[in-house]
Amino acid sequence: MLPISLKISGIYSYQEEQVIDFTALTSAGLFGIFGAVGSGKSTILEAITLSLYGQIERLNTKGRSYNLLNLKSNKAYIEFEFRYEEVQYKFVATWRRNSKNFLDVNTIDRKAYKFSNETWEPISNDAQLILGLSYDHFKRTIIIPQGKFKEFLELGAQERTTMVK
């Protein structure tokens, strides 16, 4: 999977729309997400994971859409585009606050699209069908859990292979 772009707004500290263009970052074939504590690195990774799988590790299902929503925002939006096996995909997740009850936030609505014939065609939002990775496998191999990277680097070759498996 090669990320192309990520648009997010209304989640955690990202009240206004932010767009990350991964094309320049991935041109070398490898990139990292760096920044100070609290700068939003985990939010970027969670946005990608949430758009693809509809879940993240940090929050349980109950109240997830409320806890992710920026307190000054009435709606949240995630749009993640990526290329896999020469096909371009887009996964979108949206949710909003009830205008009559601040604490009431609807569940997350997820949609997926495949770029074909110069247009975005709706497809199943099950990322496992495209990537061949379940949510658990994705978070263990693609998104190394926070605080586990040093452990990963210090492992021997066989142990590192076992962790990835």
C-alpha positions, -999 to 999 in steps of 0.1 A, spaced: 0 0 0 14 34 -10 -4 64 6 -12 92 -17 -31 118 5 -49 122 38 -75 149 45 -87 153 80 -108 178 98 -127 179 131 -108 152 148 -87 157 180 -66 188 176 -73 191 138 -103 214 138 -97 229 103 -90 207 73 -55 195 69 -42 178 38 -11 156 38 3 149 3 23 117 6 35 117 -30 66 137 -23 72 119 9 70 84 -6 90 92 -38 121 78 -21 102 46 -11 104 52 27 93 80 50 85 87 86 62 108 106 81 129 131 72 156 156 71 167 192 49 149 218 13 160 212 19 173 177 -6 149 162 15 120 148 -8 93 164 -38 111 151 -26 108 115 -20 70 119 -54 66 137 -72 85 109 -57 62 83 -66 31 104 -101 43 112 -109 51 76 -97 17 65 -111 -5 93 -136 15 113 -117 10 145 -86 21 164 -69 7 194 -69 38 216 -106 41 220 -133 14 225 -164 13 203 -187 30 228 -182 68 226 -155 66 199 -171 91 176 -177 116 204 -141 112 218 -125 117 184 -146 148 175 -129 181 181 -149 200 208 -152 231 186 -163 210 155 -197 199 145 -185 173 121 -154 152 114 -140 141 81 -113 117 70 -104 109 34 -75 86 28 -63 78 -8 -37 51 -15 -25 29 -43 -24 -8 -40 -13 -32 -68 -16 -3 -94 -52 6 -84 -61 38 -66 -85 36 -37 -102 62 -14 -117 55 20 -139 81 37 -151 83 72 -176 110 85 -196 117 116 -213 147 131 -226 162 163 -264 165 169 -272 202 165 -298 199 194 -276 179 218 -239 187 220 -231 153 237 -249 133 210 -226 123 181 -237 99 154 -218 68 146 -190 68 120 -201 64 84 -175 48 62 -174 46 24 -148 32 0 -142 39 -37 -120 26 -65 -107 49 -92 -118 33 -125 -127 48 -159 -118 83 -147 -143 82 -119 -146 70 -83 -168 39 -81 -183 28 -48 -169 -5 -34 -171 -25 -2 -156 -6 27 -139 -38 39 -102 -30 36 -92 -66 43 -107 -75 9 -83 -51 -8 -52 -53 13 -54 -89 25 -48 -78 60 -72 -79 89 -73 -50 113 -51 -69 138 -25 -77 112 -25 -41 98 -19 -26 132 10 -50 139 27 -48 106 19 -15 90 14 6 122 40 -4 148 23 4 181 35 35 200 64 27 223 72 -6 205 95 7 177 126 7 199 117 -29 209 113 -38 172 147 -24 164 165 -42 192 151 -76 181 172 -101 163 162 -111 128 142 -141 138 124 -123 166 116 -94 143 101 -118 118 80 -134 145 67 -100 157 57 -90 122 40 -123 116 
